[in-house]
Amino acid sequence: MMSSLRRLGALAGAAALVLGLAACTDVTSSSSSSAPADIDYSACSTDDSAEQVANVDRSGAGNFPSISGDDTPVIAAGKGSEPTDKVLVKTLKQGDGAVVCPGATIKANYVGALWDGTVFDSSYQRGDAAEFSLKQVVKGWTYGLAHTHVGDRVELVIPASLGYGGQTRGNIPANSTLVFVVDIVGVATENLADESVLSGATATGEELPAGITVSGEPGVEPTLTIDESVAAPTEQKMYTIYKGTGEALTDDQTFLYKQVVGGFGANGQTQSSWSQEALQAPVGQANVAGVTVGSRVLIVVPIPPQDAQSGQQATPAQATVFVVDIVGTSSMQ
């Protein structure tokens, strides 16, 4: 329980009250060339046509390193000039599965190499496909993998401006052109609960820890109030404020949620994700199996006191407090 709740805290940015993962800087091009006509932007609720025009070349006419291998692709060293402003995309194998919409969460196998062919990462070598959101990766992936399909194998050539720019990342030098071969294994479908499920939850009356007050009806953004004159809770625990009428979560699912985060030691400050799209996390890692969709839960994660440094006072015990509304599930197709 404790490690799982801590994992949920890490996914949501518990220690620093940070919501979500930080995306790379959005660097766009002023090029006037058009995106290919065969992208059906109406297939997705988000119209990213402007971003596609500015940042992606899907013509297949760019300078692509050659690819060999079937089950495990091998990227040869590139020759000639490297791209400078757009991600180059070439479909090596056409799939017939679901479309990958902008910002989707996908499951993919991939190999990544520098322009000279040096491999810096490979899920094939690990033997495990990766799941990630296109909102939480370098812009070359954000733009280049949108509008692909499950079953596609694509080659991406990403200029540094849409990769890591002037930053060194592990064994990737600054200002590197990145070359990837990506197999799209699956795409997540979000199943948001009906409004009646979210607003129809029943109050449990469960007593919350001293100093913590949560107000607000189910289905609407709650208000979290912390009385810091009360000692911070020392037990890591989840409390159910409202019990939802939706399906019970299972360990193999991903759940969608909105949250308000505050805490003892946050000086009354809170952060809310309610103005954003729903966040998501694996049920098993967050240890919320059995909780029903539509529920509102309170999660308390104690932060132990730190020993005093020379000439300084010891940091008192603190705790991060999450008010989490479970608003749906996500399934991989």
C-alpha positions, 0 to 999 in steps of 0.5 A, spaced: 500 500 500 505 505 502 509 504 496 503 504 491 500 510 494 507 513 493 507 511 486 501 515 485 504 521 488 510 521 484 506 520 478 502 526 480 508 530 482 507 529 490 513 532 493 513 539 489 505 539 488 507 539 480 501 536 476 503 532 470 510 531 466 514 537 463 514 537 456 519 540 452 519 547 449 515 547 443 519 549 437 515 551 431 517 552 423 515 558 419 515 553 413 509 554 408 509 547 405 502 543 406 501 537 410 499 531 406 492 531 403 491 524 406 490 526 413 483 525 415 483 531 421 476 529 422 477 522 425 480 526 431 477 531 436 483 535 436 485 539 430 492 539 429 493 541 422 497 547 423 502 544 428 503 538 422 504 543 417 509 547 421 513 541 423 512 535 419 514 532 412 510 526 411 512 526 403 518 521 404 522 525 400 527 527 405 534 524 407 532 518 411 538 513 413 536 506 410 533 501 415 534 493 415 531 487 419 524 485 420 523 483 427 528 488 430 530 494 425 537 496 424 538 503 423 544 505 418 548 511 419 545 517 415 549 520 409 549 527 407 545 533 410 541 532 416 534 536 417 534 542 421 527 544 422 521 539 421 521 531 423 521 527 417 516 521 417 516 515 412 511 509 413 515 503 412 509 498 413 502 500 413 497 498 419 490 497 419 488 499 426 486 505 430 488 512 428 493 515 433 490 522 435 494 528 437 496 527 444 494 519 445 497 514 449 500 509 445 504 502 446 510 502 441 516 498 440 522 502 438 529 503 436 533 510 437 539 512 434 544 518 433 545 520 425 551 516 425 547 510 427 549 509 434 543 506 438 542 510 444 535 506 446 531 500 444 525 497 447 526 491 442 533 489 446 529 490 453 523 485 450 518 490 452 514 495 449 513 502 452 507 505 454 507 513 453 503 519 452 504 523 446 504 529 450 510 527 454 515 526 449 519 530 445 516 534 440 518 530 434 514 524 437 508 528 439 508 531 432 510 525 428 507 519 431 500 523 431 495 520 425 499 514 424 495 507 425 496 501 430 500 496 426 504 502 422 512 501 422 514 508 421 521 512 421 522 518 424 528 523 423 528 528 428 532 535 428 535 537 434 530 543 435 524 538 435 528 533 440 533 535 446 535 541 443 542 544 446 541 539 452 545 533 453 541 527 455 544 521 457 548 518 451 545 523 447 549 529 445 547 536 445 544 538 438 543 531 436 539 529 430 535 523 432 533 517 428 527 512 430 524 506 427 517 505 431 512 500 431 505 502 433 503 496 437 496 499 440 493 506 442 489 507 448 481 509 448 479 513 453 472 512 456 470 518 460 464 516 465 457 519 464 455 526 468 450 522 471 455 517 474 460 522 476 454 526 480 451 520 482 456 518 487 454 517 495 457 520 501 461 515 505 461 519 511 468 516 512 472 520 517 478 524 514 485 526 518 484 532 523 486 538 519 483 536 513 477 538 510 474 537 503 468 540 500 464 540 494 459 536 491 461 529 487 462 531 479 464 538 481 471 541 483 472 540 490 475 545 495 481 542 499 483 546 506 489 544 510 489 547 518 496 547 519 496 548 526 494 541 527 500 536 526 501 533 519 498 525 519 503 520 519 500 514 516 499 513 509 492 512 507 487 512 502 480 515 504 473 514 500 469 521 500 464 519 495 463 512 492 461 512 485 456 508 481 461 506 476 465 500 474 470 497 479 477 498 477 482 492 476 489 491 476 490 491 469 486 497 467 489 505 467 484 510 470 483 517 468 482 522 474 482 529 476 485 532 482 486 537 487 493 537 491 495 541 497 498 539 504 501 540 510 507 545 509 504 548 503 502 554 506 495 553 504 497 553 497 493 548 492 494 546 485 488 543 481 488 539 474 480 540 473 481 545 468 485 540 464 484 534 460 484 528 465 490 525 468 491 517 467 495 512 471 496 504 472 491 502 477 496 496 479 501 501 481 496 506 484 493 501 488 486 503 487 483 496 485 476 495 487 475 503 487 469 505 483 469 510 477 465 516 480 469 515 486 472 521 490 478 519 494 483 522 499 490 520 499 495 522 504 502 521 503 507 523 509 513 526 508 518 525 514 522 530 517 529 532 515 535 532 520 537 539 522 544 541 518 549 545 522 546 552 524 539 550 521 532 548 524 530 541 523 524 540 517 518 539 521 514 533 519 509 534 513 504 531 508 502 531 501 494 531 500 491 529 494 483 529 492 482 524 487 476 524 482 476 517 478 472 520 472 473 514 467 478 508 464 483 508 459 483 501 455 489 499 450 486 497 443 
